[in-house]
Amino acid sequence: MEAKLKMIFSMAVFGTLAIFVKNISLSTGEIALFRAIIASVAIIIYKLASGKEFLFSKLKRDLPLLFVSGAAIGFNWILLFQAYHYTSVSIATLSYYFAPVIVMVICPVLFREKITMKQVVCFVMATIGLTTVIGVDGMEGSKNNLIGIGFGLSAALLYATVVVLNKFIKNVTGIDRTLIQFTAAIIVLIPYIFATTGVHMSILDNVGIINLLILGLVHTGISYCLYFSSLKDLKGQEAAILSYIDPLIAIIVSVTILNESISFMQIIGGMMILGFTLLNEINAKA
């Protein structure tokens, strides 16, 4: 029960991410950088307080993959935050949750896994759902809406890359892996920020600072620790089902708190994306 509560809490917190991102008047790159820094500090404090060792003895072999996946995480955040600027949180989230479908396609190719008819059906139906969210003729939404969906799908592609790369990482697990990936994200994002927008922390008011701290500490540091500590005690099917609390909360937040609109057909498309990707994950992990 404790593991389920941890997973439910972390997924619910992830679902409220956009509220805090929208209240931080920094570039998306800066938000991603400071999110990684605050989260890394929080995880280090957690490990020290809990007496857990840093298991880096076998790190060298997996370091290149950890670095690349960490960089992908950093830019994944940037693209997702950009999606929030151009379209509603619900549409950005539904586009982002196309990531499992991308993984569904990539894994059989890379790992020579057998493609089942059920996977084919799930892929086709989830893709139809995405088309419904975007608009059949691609013109139902404004130009900004389509740009936002593009950012969401790009973020999904990077997240799928992280998932696939993690399958190759064997010697570092759980929180240690996350800490190293966040560190890699920091290393990559620092030169990116200075080459693009620069650092503008001085423009943040108290509200922005509080939201940034909550984003880094609660939404990333604490929630990631709870998420990974719960995974080892949950069955794959349970974890798959509970992970969909995140997009459901995000959609509710978008409509009720941020007062963003979503059409009936987009709801249907979202249900198809989430429903068929969940169906595939449950059968794969059961």
C-alpha positions as CSV (number, residue, x, y, z in Angstrom):
1,M,0.0,0.0,0.0
2,E,2.8,2.4,0.8
3,A,4.4,1.9,-2.6
4,K,1.0,2.6,-4.3
5,L,0.6,5.8,-2.3
6,K,4.1,7.0,-3.2
7,M,3.4,6.3,-6.9
8,I,-0.1,8.0,-6.7
9,F,1.5,11.1,-5.0
10,S,4.3,11.4,-7.4
11,M,2.1,11.0,-10.5
12,A,-0.5,13.6,-9.1
13,V,2.4,16.0,-8.5
14,F,3.7,15.5,-12.0
15,G,0.2,16.3,-13.3
16,T,0.3,19.8,-11.8
17,L,3.7,20.7,-13.3
18,A,2.3,23.3,-15.8
19,I,0.8,25.5,-13.1
20,F,4.2,26.2,-11.7
21,V,6.1,26.4,-15.0
22,K,3.6,29.1,-16.2
23,N,4.4,31.2,-13.1
24,I,8.1,31.4,-13.7
25,S,9.2,34.3,-16.0
26,L,12.3,32.7,-17.3
27,S,13.2,31.1,-20.6
28,T,12.3,27.4,-20.9
29,G,16.0,26.6,-21.0
30,E,16.7,28.4,-17.7
31,I,13.7,26.7,-16.0
32,A,15.0,23.3,-17.1
33,L,18.5,24.1,-15.9
34,F,17.5,25.3,-12.4
35,R,15.0,22.5,-12.1
36,A,17.9,20.0,-12.7
37,I,20.2,21.9,-10.2
38,I,17.6,22.1,-7.4
39,A,16.5,18.4,-7.9
40,S,20.1,17.2,-7.9
41,V,20.8,19.0,-4.6
42,A,17.6,17.5,-3.1
43,I,18.5,14.0,-4.2
44,I,22.0,14.3,-2.8
45,I,20.6,15.6,0.6
46,Y,18.1,12.7,0.5
47,K,20.9,10.1,0.0
48,L,23.1,11.6,2.7
49,A,20.2,11.8,5.2
50,S,19.1,8.2,4.5
51,G,22.6,6.9,4.7
52,K,22.5,5.5,1.2
53,E,25.8,5.0,-0.6
54,F,26.7,6.5,-4.0
55,L,27.2,3.4,-6.1
56,F,29.4,4.8,-8.7
57,S,32.0,1.9,-8.8
58,K,30.6,0.5,-12.0
59,L,29.8,3.8,-13.6
60,K,32.5,4.0,-16.2
61,R,30.9,1.5,-18.6
62,D,27.5,3.2,-18.7
63,L,28.8,6.8,-18.5
64,P,28.4,7.7,-22.2
65,L,24.8,6.4,-22.2
66,L,24.0,8.2,-18.9
67,F,25.4,11.4,-20.3
68,V,23.4,11.2,-23.6
69,S,20.2,10.3,-21.8
70,G,20.7,13.1,-19.3
71,A,21.2,15.6,-22.1
72,A,18.0,14.2,-23.6
73,I,16.1,14.7,-20.3
74,G,17.2,18.4,-20.2
75,F,16.1,19.2,-23.7
76,N,13.0,17.1,-23.2
77,W,12.0,19.5,-20.4
78,I,12.7,22.5,-22.6
79,L,10.5,21.2,-25.4
80,L,7.6,20.3,-23.1
81,F,7.7,23.7,-21.4
82,Q,7.7,25.3,-24.9
83,A,4.6,23.3,-25.7
84,Y,2.9,24.9,-22.7
85,H,3.6,28.3,-24.2
86,Y,2.0,27.6,-27.6
87,T,-1.0,25.3,-26.8
88,S,-3.1,24.2,-23.9
89,V,-1.6,22.0,-21.2
90,S,-4.1,19.3,-22.0
91,I,-3.1,19.2,-25.7
92,A,0.6,19.5,-24.9
93,T,0.3,16.6,-22.4
94,L,-1.6,14.4,-24.8
95,S,1.0,15.0,-27.5
96,Y,3.7,14.3,-25.0
97,Y,2.1,11.0,-23.9
98,F,2.6,9.7,-27.5
99,A,6.1,8.7,-26.2
100,P,5.1,5.1,-25.2
101,V,3.8,4.7,-28.8
102,I,7.2,5.7,-30.1
103,V,8.9,3.3,-27.8
104,M,6.4,0.6,-29.0
105,V,7.7,1.1,-32.5
106,I,11.5,1.5,-31.7
107,C,12.0,-1.5,-29.3
108,P,11.1,-4.3,-31.8
109,V,13.7,-2.8,-34.2
110,L,16.5,-2.3,-31.6
111,F,15.9,-5.3,-29.4
112,R,14.6,-7.7,-32.1
113,E,11.4,-8.1,-30.1
114,K,8.5,-9.9,-31.8
115,I,5.7,-7.5,-32.9
116,T,2.3,-8.9,-31.9
117,M,-1.0,-8.1,-33.6
118,K,-2.1,-6.4,-30.4
119,Q,0.9,-4.0,-30.6
120,V,0.0,-3.2,-34.2
121,V,-3.6,-2.4,-33.3
122,C,-2.5,-0.3,-30.3
123,F,-0.1,1.7,-32.4
124,V,-2.6,2.3,-35.2
125,M,-5.4,3.3,-32.8
126,A,-3.2,5.6,-30.7
127,T,-2.0,7.2,-33.9
128,I,-5.6,7.8,-35.0
129,G,-6.1,9.3,-31.5
130,L,-3.2,11.7,-32.1
131,T,-4.6,12.7,-35.5
132,T,-7.9,13.4,-33.8
133,V,-6.2,15.6,-31.2
134,I,-4.4,17.6,-33.9
135,G,-7.4,17.8,-36.2
136,V,-8.0,15.6,-39.2
137,D,-7.2,18.3,-41.7
138,G,-4.4,19.7,-39.5
139,M,-6.2,23.1,-39.4
140,E,-8.7,22.9,-36.6
141,G,-6.4,24.7,-34.2
142,S,-4.5,27.9,-34.7
143,K,-0.9,28.1,-36.0
144,N,0.4,28.3,-32.4
145,N,-1.6,25.3,-31.4
146,L,0.0,23.2,-34.1
147,I,3.5,24.5,-33.1
148,G,2.7,23.5,-29.5
149,I,1.7,20.0,-30.6
150,G,5.0,19.9,-32.5
151,F,7.0,20.8,-29.4
152,G,5.0,18.2,-27.4
153,L,5.7,15.4,-30.0
154,S,9.4,16.5,-30.1
155,A,9.5,16.2,-26.3
156,A,7.9,12.8,-26.6
157,L,10.6,11.7,-29.0
158,L,13.3,12.7,-26.6
159,Y,11.5,11.0,-23.7
160,A,11.2,7.8,-25.8
161,T,15.0,8.1,-26.5
162,V,15.6,8.2,-22.7
163,V,13.5,5.1,-22.1
164,V,15.3,3.2,-24.9
165,L,18.7,4.3,-23.7
166,N,17.9,3.2,-20.1
167,K,17.3,-0.3,-21.4
168,F,21.0,-0.4,-22.3
169,I,22.2,0.8,-18.9
170,K,22.7,-2.2,-16.6
171,N,25.1,-1.2,-13.8
172,V,23.4,1.9,-12.4
173,T,19.8,1.8,-11.2
174,G,17.1,3.9,-9.6
175,I,18.0,7.2,-7.8
176,D,21.7,7.0,-8.6
177,R,20.9,6.8,-12.3
178,T,18.6,9.8,-12.0
179,L,21.2,11.9,-10.1
180,I,23.8,11.2,-12.8
181,Q,21.4,12.0,-15.6
182,F,20.4,15.3,-13.9
183,T,24.0,16.1,-13.5
184,A,24.6,15.4,-17.2
185,A,21.6,17.6,-18.0
186,I,23.2,20.5,-16.0
187,I,26.5,20.0,-17.8
188,V,24.8,20.2,-21.2
189,L,22.3,23.0,-20.4
190,I,24.8,25.5,-19.0
191,P,26.6,26.2,-22.3
192,Y,23.3,26.0,-24.1
193,I,21.8,28.7,-21.9
194,F,24.8,31.0,-22.2
195,A,24.8,30.5,-26.0
196,T,21.1,31.4,-26.3
197,T,19.2,33.4,-23.7
198,G,21.7,33.8,-20.9
199,V,20.7,33.8,-17.2
200,H,18.1,36.2,-15.9
201,M,17.4,35.1,-12.4
202,S,17.4,38.8,-11.3
203,I,14.0,39.3,-13.1
204,L,12.3,36.7,-10.9
205,D,9.9,38.1,-8.3
206,N,9.1,36.2,-5.0
207,V,6.3,34.3,-6.7
208,G,8.6,33.1,-9.5
209,I,11.3,32.1,-7.0
210,I,8.8,30.1,-4.9
211,N,7.4,28.4,-8.0
212,L,10.9,27.5,-9.2
213,L,11.8,26.0,-5.9
214,I,8.6,24.0,-5.8
215,L,9.3,22.8,-9.4
216,G,12.8,21.7,-8.6
217,L,12.3,20.4,-5.0
218,V,8.8,18.9,-5.1
219,H,8.0,18.1,-8.7
220,T,11.5,16.8,-9.5
221,G,13.7,16.0,-6.4
222,I,11.1,14.6,-4.0
223,S,8.7,13.1,-6.6
224,Y,11.5,11.3,-8.5
225,C,12.7,9.8,-5.3
226,L,9.2,8.6,-4.4
227,Y,8.6,7.4,-8.0
228,F,11.8,5.2,-8.1
229,S,11.4,3.9,-4.6
230,S,7.9,2.8,-5.4
231,L,8.7,1.0,-8.7
232,K,10.7,-1.8,-7.0
233,D,7.6,-2.7,-4.9
234,L,5.0,-2.5,-7.6
235,K,4.0,-5.0,-10.3
236,G,4.5,-3.8,-13.8
237,Q,0.8,-3.7,-14.4
238,E,0.1,-1.6,-11.3
239,A,2.9,0.9,-12.2
240,A,1.5,1.2,-15.8
241,I,-2.0,1.9,-14.6
242,L,-1.0,4.4,-11.9
243,S,1.4,6.3,-14.3
244,Y,-1.7,7.5,-16.2
245,I,-2.8,9.6,-13.2
246,D,-0.2,12.2,-14.5
247,P,-1.9,13.1,-17.8
248,L,-5.4,12.8,-16.3
249,I,-4.5,15.3,-13.6
250,A,-2.8,17.6,-16.2
251,I,-6.0,17.7,-18.3
252,I,-8.2,18.4,-15.3
253,V,-5.8,21.2,-14.2
254,S,-5.8,22.6,-17.8
255,V,-9.6,22.8,-18.0
256,T,-10.5,23.7,-14.4
257,I,-7.6,25.8,-13.0
258,L,-6.0,27.3,-16.1
259,N,-9.4,27.7,-17.9
260,E,-8.1,26.3,-21.2
261,S,-10.5,24.7,-23.7
262,I,-10.5,21.2,-25.1
263,S,-13.0,20.0,-27.7
264,F,-15.1,16.8,-27.4
265,M,-13.1,15.2,-30.3
266,Q,-9.8,16.1,-28.7
267,I,-11.0,14.3,-25.5
268,I,-11.9,11.3,-27.6
269,G,-8.5,11.4,-29.3
270,G,-6.8,11.7,-25.9
271,M,-8.7,8.7,-24.6
272,M,-7.5,6.7,-27.6
273,I,-3.9,7.7,-27.0
274,L,-3.9,7.0,-23.3
275,G,-6.2,3.9,-23.5
276,F,-4.4,2.0,-26.2
277,T,-0.9,2.8,-24.9
278,L,-2.0,1.7,-21.5
279,L,-3.5,-1.5,-23.0
280,N,-0.1,-2.2,-24.6
281,E,1.9,-1.5,-21.4
282,I,-0.4,-3.6,-19.2
283,N,0.0,-6.6,-21.4
284,A,3.7,-6.1,-21.8
285,K,4.4,-5.7,-18.0
286,A,1.7,-8.0,-16.5
